[in-house]
Amino acid sequence: MSTQSAAPLLIRVTGRDRPRVVHDLLGLLDGAGAAVEDMEQLVVREQLTLDVLARLDRADSGLIRDILYWGHTEGLSVDFEQVEATSQRARLPRHAVTVLGEQLTPAGLAAVSGVVADTGGNIDRIVRLATEPVIAYDFSVIAGDVAELRRRLLQVARDHQVDIAVQAGGLERRAKRLVVMDVDSTLIRNEMIDLLAEEAGCSDQVGAITERAMRGELDFEGSLRERVRLLKGLDGEAIERVRGRIRLTPGARTFVRTLKRLGYAVAIVSGGFTVFTDWLQDQLDLDHAYANTIEIVDGRLTGEIIGAVVDRAGKAELLGRIAAAEGVPLSQTVAIGDGANDLDMLSVAGMGIAFNAKPAVRDQAEVTVSVPYLDAILFMLGLRGSDVDHGELAAGTRE
């Protein structure tokens, strides 16, 4: 008799985990001539849940008795259930709904699951990605109205102060192979121009020009050139002092190290200055670094910028140039930034992430991350805490 003639039997084993549980159960099934159609195991705090979908020639009470006796001798609970011959959902596309925050409350997670149901979807699987530096969960969702799901989850994110991303599941999500970052207030906590202005004693003047640019009275290039002119006369020692004051965003080294270990190319594209981005490239072993070149003659800044300014459009263009150099399609790129100058780059990339961004940028970005840890972005890419490469950092250190 064919093993396809009977409905499959779902065998669920629960209890404290120990070695050889899978081995022993599969041995019993093999001895009875059963075919295994599916299998999944989960261990939470040493408590095991093992599901095995098996198909028998016929109802085999002897096998069921043997499995029950085995479970009893091992201190495990065993349940049996006849299930449908074929899955109606197996070939349906999945979306990944990633939820992360420094605190995830039952109310917030309930709101996420409620929106999935209300928009015609269903949660297929939930996986915890991380417990540090944030708590993160991945919901594998058979989505209904994806556009409405995204819209409603944006409101949940605001109401519960969490970050939520909705992405197509499967290989498309994990195919990202190039990450391009802004630098000021993204890779580093500082603003390069402000640090230089402090050295030059013109912080107030530079700040006033920045305010005019934010009010729309100056474009980025005009405001940058005007501020750089105020730096005329600074020497190499001032640049060295500024390098010493640069502080990486918490988790930056971990973020880059993990991406590099997994085979990603990592680049920075900045409206700042090459005297700092080249140094950062060397410090972090980055693959590419682009920024503005300030003119230095006889060891002192002339107050001028050499060549074209890296502005909003320039960042997007550089993203495309780097992707072409790496042989990576734009759909497999990730862009990260915090300001309006990053919006074109975020929109061109396969995934655009607003990192601790201004409200206008958050509202336009596909994905937002509002926690102050750059390595939290790894979980938006579907990585788990066990994938993260912390290197030689001391316990309790975040770098």
BALOVEX-812231 format. One record per residue: x, y, z of N, C-alpha, C in turn; residue in one letter. Coordinates in steps of 0.02 Angstrom, whole numbers, plus 50000, padded with zeros to 5 digits. Example, Ala and Ser with C-alpha at 12.3 -4.5 7.8 and 13.67 -1.06 7.14 Angstrom:
<pts>
506604971650390506154977550390506604983550390A/506424988850354506844994750357506455000250394S/
</pts>
This chain:
<pts>
500434994050000500005000050000500445006250000M/500275011349961500675017349957500635021450021S/501185024450039501185028750098500795035150085T/500575036450022500195042450007499445041450018Q/499235035550039498525034150043498195036650107S/498575037750158498285039850222498445047150235A/498005050450274498125057450293498735057650338A/499135062850332499735063250375499545064250448P/500005062050490499915062450562500425067450590L/500175072450626500615077250659500775074650728L/501415073750741501645071350807501995077250840I/501745079250899502045084950935502335082451001R/502975083651010503335081551070503535087851108V/503365088251173503545093951214503855091551280T/504275095851309504585094251372505275097151375G/505655095351426506335097951434506785094851381R/507165099151348507595096851294508155092451320D/508365087851279508935083551293509195080951227R/509805078151226510075075351163509675069351141P/509675068151075509425062051043508655061651040R/508295066951056507565066651050507365065550977V/507655069550933507485068850861507695062050836V/508295059950854508555053450833508085047750853H/507875047750916507465042250940506785042050907D/506465047950899505805048050868505835045850795L/506335048350759506395046450689506555038950682L/506925036250730507055029050729506425025050735G/505965027150778505325023550785504925024050721L/504915029950690504535030750628504835026450572L/505505026350569505825022350517505665014950526D/505665012650588505515005650601504805003650580G/504355008650580503665007250560503545008650486A/504065010550449503995011850378503635018350362G/503655023150408503315029450396503745034050353A/503425038550317503765043750278503705050350315A/504255053950323504245060450356504155065850303V/503635069950310503485075150261503705082050283E/503745083150348503955089650373504185088850444D/504595093650467504855093250535505085100150556M/504955101950618505185108350644505275107850719E/505795111050745505945110750816506085117750842Q/505865119050903505985125350937506155123851010L/506665127351035506845126751106506835133751136V/506435134751188506385141051224506535139651297V/507085142551322507295141551392507305134151410R/507635130251366507725123051375507085118951370E/506535122151351505905118451341505805117251266Q/505735110951249505715108651180504995108251153L/504915110351091504315108651052504555105950985T/504405099650972504605096250911503995093850874L/503905096150812503345093950770503615089850712D/503335083850703503515079550647502885077550611V/502865078850546502295076950505502485070450468L/502125065050485502295058450458501695055450423A/501825051250373501285047750337501405040250342R/500875036650361500925029450370500515025850317L/500655019350307500235015350262499525015050288D/499445014650351498785013850382498835016150454R/498265016850486498275018650557498665013250594A/499185015150626499635010350659499615011550734D/499175008150768499105009050840499735006750876S/500095001750847500704999350878501235004850880G/501305008650825501795014050823501595019550873L/500965021250875500735026450921500885024250993I/500755017851007500895015251075501635015651090R/502055013851041502775014051052503025021151064D/502745026051026502945032951035502725035551103I/502125033851124501875035951189502305033051245L/502495026651239502915023551290503605026751292Y/503885028051233504535031551230504495038451263W/503975042251248503885048751279503825048251355G/503455043351379503375042551451504035041051485H/504435036651455505075034851487505575040651486T/505485045251439505945050951433505675057251467E/505085056751497504805062651530504555067851481G/504335065651422504095070151370503355069051358L/503005074351340502295073851322502245073051246S/501785068651224501695067451152500955067951135V/500805071751083500125072351058500115070650984D/499535068250961499445066250891498835069850863F/498895071650799498325074850766498345073350691E/497775071050664497715070250591497625077150560Q/498005078650507497975085150476497825084350402V/497715089950368497535089850297498095086750256E/497885083550201498375080050159498865084850126A/498645090950109499075095950079498965102550113T/499485106750114499435113350144499155118250093S/498655122050113498365127150069498785133550069Q/499265134150115499645140250123500375139650104R/500595133550088501305132250080501625136650026A/501275137849971501565141549915501385148949915R/501025151249965500845158249968501455162449987L/501545168349955502125172549971502085175250043P/502665175950073502705178550142503015185550141R/502825189450190503155195750204503455195350274H/504025198550283504345198950349504145205550382A/503845205050440503685210950480504165210850539V/504645215450539505145215650593504955221250641T/504945219550705504775224250758505365224650806V/505615230750819506165231250867506085237550909L/506365237250968506355242851014506735241151077G/506895246251116507225244951180506755241451227E/506105242651219505595239051257505045237051208Q/504835230751209504265228551170503745225751218L/503195229351225502675227351272502185222551240T/501825218651281501295214551252500785218551213P/500645224651236500165228851201500415230551131A/501055232251125501335233951060501335228051012G/501545222251037501555216250995500845214150977L/500375214951023499675213451008499405218050954A/499615224350956499385229150905499645227050836A/500275224750833500545222350769500145216550743V/500025211450785499655205550763498935207350744S/498645212150779497975214350763497925217450694G/498415221650677498415224750611498495219550556V/498915214550568498995209150518498325205950504V/497955204250557497295201050548496795205750517A/496795212050539496295216850514496385218450440D/496995217550414497125219050343497105212750300T/496805207450327496705201350289497275196550288G/497745197250334498335192950335498315187950392G/498845184050397498915179150450499645178050465N/499795177450530500495176250551500655168850544I/501185167350507501385160450495501895158050545D/502335162650566502875160750613503135166950647R/503355166150710503665171650747504345169250772I/504865173250759505545171550780505835177350818V/506125176150876506485181350912507175182050880R/507335188250859507985189550828508505191550878L/508315195450929508825198250973508515200451039A/508945200551090508765203451155509225209151174T/509765210351135510215215951146510525218151080E/510675224351070510545230051114509805232051116P/509405228751074508695229851073508345223051075V/507695223251085507285217251077506995217451007I/507045211850971506805211750902506465205050887A/505905205450852505535199550830505405200050756Y/505405194350723505215193750653504555189950649D/504055192950618503415189650604503415187650530F/503365181250515503275179150446502525179250433S/502315183450385501605185050377501375183350306V/500815179850301500465179250237500005185350234I/500215190250196499895196850199499265197050156A/498805201450177498225202950137498365209050096G/498125214750119498245221150086498905223950112D/499445223150073500105224950096500165232450107V/499885236450061499915243750068499565246050132A/498985243250146498625245150207498985242550269E/499295236650263499695233950318500255238850336L/500625241250286501165246050299500895252350332R/500355254950304500085261350329499865260650402R/499515255250418499275254350486499845253050535R/500355249350513500915247950558501335254150572L/501345258950526501685265250541501365268650601L/500705268350605500375271350663500505267450726Q/500535260850721500705256650780501415258550804V/501875259450758502565261250777502575267850815A/502185272750792502155279150826501835278450895R/501275274950898500905274350960501295270751015D/501695265850995502045261651044502795262851046H/503035267951009503745269951009504195264050994Q/504045260650939504455255150915504605256350841V/505045252350813505195252650742504925246450709D/504605247250651504295241650615504465242250542I/504695236750513504835236450441504435230750410A/504155231950351503795226850312504185225750248V/504415219650237504815218050178504575211450148Q/504665210750083504545204350051505005199150083A/504735193350097505135188150130505555184250080G/505865178950105506235174450062506915177250042G/507175174649986507855176349964507935183649947L/507395186849923507445193849904507675198149963E/507425196450022507615200450081508345199350099R/508575193250095509245191650117509775192650063R/509555195050005510025195949949510395202549952A/510255206850001510595213250006511345212150014K/511735215649972512455214349972512885220649975R/512595226549979512975232649984512615237450031L/512985240050080512705245050126513095251450118V/512725256950106513025263550098512745268150152V/513185271350191512975275350247513165282650240M/512745286950266512945293750281513435293450340D/513775298950354514275298950408514045303150467V/513965309750458513785314150514513115312050544D/513115310950610512515308950648512235302250625S/512625298350588512425291550569512985286750589T/513525286650551514095282450571514435285350632L/514475291950635514765295250694514245299650728I/514375301250791513895305350829513975312750813R/514545314650785514715321750776514485324350708N/514565331050700514515334350635515205337250621E/515515335150566516205337150552516285344750548M/515835348050515515895355250506515865358850573I/515465356250620515425359450686516065358650726D/516375352650720517005351650755517555356250728L/517575357050662518065361650632517925368850651L/517285370650654517095377450673517325379050744A/517275374150788517505375250857518255376550857E/518635372850817519355373950813519515380950785E/519095383150737519215389650706518915395450745A/518545394050798518235399250838517665402750803G/517315399250759516755402450722516115398350726C/516015395150783515425390750790514775394650781S/514735400750808514115404550802513955406350730D/514465408450693514365410250623514155404150582Q/514495398550593514325392450556513615390250574V/513445390550638512775388750659512235393050627G/512375399450619511885404050588511775402250515A/512305400450480512235398450410511845391950405I/511985387250450511605381050451510865382250460T/510695386950506509985388550517509675391450454E/510035395650418509765398550356509635393050305R/510085388250302509985382750255509375378550273A/509285377450338508705373550360508045377150347M/508075383850345507475387750329507365388250254R/507815385450214507745385550142508025391750109G/508395395850146508675401950117509305400550078E/509625394950091510225392850055510165385550036L/510425383649977510445376549961511045373449996D/511095366849993511625363450030512315365750007F/512415365849941513075367749915513265374849935E/512795379449928512935386349947513105387150020G/512715383750062512845384250134513505381050154S/513665375450121514295372050138514895376350117L/514875379050058515445383250035515525389350080R/514965392250100514995398150143515295396450211E/515115390750238515385388750303516125386950299R/516315383550245517015381650237517465387750231V/517225393150201517625399250195517815401950264R/517385400650313517525403050381518095399150414L/518285393550384518805389250413519495390950387L/519545395850344520185397650313520725398850366K/521295395650354521865396650399521965390950449G/521475386550458521575380850502522155376550477L/522545373850525523125369850505523005362450516D/523505358450497523465351250503523375348750574G/523655352450622523575350350692522845350850714E/522485355750688521775356350705521385350450676A/521565348250617521235342450587521365336150629I/521985335450652522155329750695521755330050760E/521685335950788521295336550851520565334650839R/520295336550782519605334850766519535327350758V/520015324150724519985316750718519955313450787R/520335316150833520335313350901519685314350938G/519275319050916518635320350949518055316750917R/518165313650858517625310050825517425303950866I/516775303150876516515297450914516045293350871R/516215287050864515775282650825515105281750860L/514585280850821513925279150848513975272350882T/513665271450940513685264850973513475259250926P/513875253950925513735248250882514015248850812G/514375254450796514615255450728515135250150708A/515625248950751516135243950734515825237050727R/515375235450772515035228950769514635228250705T/514295233550686513885233650625514325232250564F/514865236050557515295235250499515635228450500V/515885226450558516235220050563515785214250542R/515155214350566514685209050550514535208850475T/514405214650446514255214950375514835212250334L/515445214250351516035212050314516125204450320K/516005201850380516075194550388515575190750346R/514995193750335514465190450295514535191850220L/515065195450200515185196350130514895202650099G/514635207250140514385213550114514955218250096Y/514845222450047515275228350037514975234050077A/515405238050109515165243450153515495249950131V/515095255150122515355261550097515055267350137A/515405272950136515145279150164515135284550110I/514605288450111514515293950065514305299950107V/514715305150107514625310550156514645317450124S/514245321950152514295328950136514835332350176G/515215328450214515785330950253516415331050212G/516975328950242517625330250211518065324050210F/518435323450155518855317550144519405316850197T/519615322450228520145321850279519905317650337V/519255316950344518985312750398518705306150372F/518375306250313518085300050288518635295150266T/519185297650239519735293150221520025289850284D/520065293750338520305291150402519815285850429W/519165287250424518665282350446518685275950404L/518805276750339518855270950296519415266450319Q/519985269450337520555265450361520405262350429D/520095266150474519945263650541519465257650540Q/518975257750495518435252750495518495247750438L/519025248350397519115243850340518505244150293D/518295250250276517735251150230517965250250158L/517505248350115517675246950046517705253350003D/517295258250019517265264449981517125270250028H/517395276150011517255282250050517265288150003A/516725292050004516675298049962516445303950005Y/516745309649993516555315750029516835321749990A/516795327650019517055333749988517795334750006N/518165337349958518875338549968518995345949983T/519215347350044519375354350061520105355650041I/520215361450012520875363149986521355364750043E/521945361750041522465363050091523095365050053I/523355370850068523975373350037524465375250092V/525075372550087525585373950138525345372150208D/524955366650212524745364250277524155367850307G/523835372450270523265376150298522675376050250R/522065376150279521455376450239521415383250204L/521235383050140521145389350103520445392050108T/519985388050134519295390050138518885388250076G/519185384250031518845382349970518765374749966E/518275372649927518155365549913518385364049842I/518745358649833518985356649767518475352049734I/518275353649674517825349249637517105350049657G/516685345449631515965345649643515815344049715A/515285347149742515065345749810514625339549811V/514715335349861514295329449870513645331749904V/513125332649864512485335049890511975329449886D/511345331249892510805326249893510805321949830R/510815325149771510825321349709511485317549701A/512035320549724512685317349719512725310849759G/512405310749817512415304549858512065298849821K/511495300349790511135295149753511555292749694A/511885297449660512305295549603512885291149626E/513185292849683513745288849708513515281949729L/512925281349757512655274749774512635270349711L/512375273249656512355269349594513045267649568G/513515272249575514195270949551514535265449592R/514445265649658514735260449700514425253649686I/513755253549678513415247249663513675244249598A/513775248449547514035246049483514745243249491A/515155246749530515835244449541515865237749577A/515385236649621515355230349659514975224949622E/514655226649566514255221749529513625219849566G/513335224649603512735223449643512155227449614V/511595224349597511015228149573510745232649629P/510435238149610510175242849660509665239449707L/509315234449682508825230949725509155227349783S/509815226249779510175222749832510605227549873Q/510415233949873510785238949911510375241449970T/510725243650022510425246750081510745253550090V/510345258750098510605265450112510355267650180A/510795271050218510635273150286510815280450294I/510355284450319510495291550330509995294650377G/510115301050393509695304350443509405310950419D/509665313850364509455320550346509145320950277G/508875326950261508565328050196509065326850140A/509705328050153510225326950103510295319550083N/509995315050124510045307950111509425305150075D/508905309150066508265306450043508315303249974L/508675306349927508725303249860509075296549864D/509605296249904509975289949912509525284649943M/509125286449993508685281650025508155279149977L/507915283449932507375281449886507645277049830S/508275277949810508565274149755508755267049777V/508955266249840509195259749865508635254649868A/508825248249868508335242949877507975243549943G/508335245649995508035247250060508345253650086M/507925258550101508155264850129507965265250202G/508455266450245508345266450318508495273350346I/508005276350378508095282750413508325281150484A/508935283050500509225281350565509225287450611F/508825287150664508755292850710508685299350671N/508225299250624508185304550574507705310150595A/507765315650557507295321150565506595318750544K/506065321850573505375319550558505225319150484P/505435324050446505285324150374505595318150339A/506175316050362506515310250332506175303850354V/506005303250418505655297350442505015296250403R/504655301550389504005300950355504065298450284D/504645299450253504725297450183505115290950175Q/505445288550227505865282650222505455276250224A/505705271150191505385264650192505425261350260E/506005262150293506135258950358506435264250404V/506235264250467506535268750516506825264650573T/507385267050600507685264350661507805270150707V/507495270050766507515275850810507915274650874S/508185268650882508615267250939509325269650924V/509725271350974510385274350961510945269350949P/510795263650919511295258450908511305256750834Y/511865257850802511905256550730511825249150715L/512075244850759512035237650745511325234950750D/510845238950777510155236750777509885235950706A/510195239450658509975238850588510075231850562I/510545228150591510655221250569510015217050573L/509605218450623509005214450631508475216150579F/508485222350554508045224150498508235220250435M/508855217950431509085213950375508945206550385L/508625204750441508445197850454508965193850491G/509505197050514510005193450553509775192350624L/510055187450656509905185950726510495188050770R/510355188450834510875190350881511485185850877G/511375179450863511935174750858512365175950797S/512105179850747512495181350687512975187250698D/512865191050751513235197350760513935195950784V/514415199250752515125198350769515345204050815D/515405202550880515605207650928516355208350935H/516735204050901517455204650902517745203950972G/518235208050988518595207651051518365212751102E/517755215451092517525220651138517425217851208L/517595221851257517505219751326516765219451343A/516605215351392515905214751413515625221551433A/515015222851408514695229151424514885234951379G/515375233851335515595239151289515185239051227T/514995245051203514635245451139515035250051093R/515255247051039515655251150991515525248850920E/
</pts>
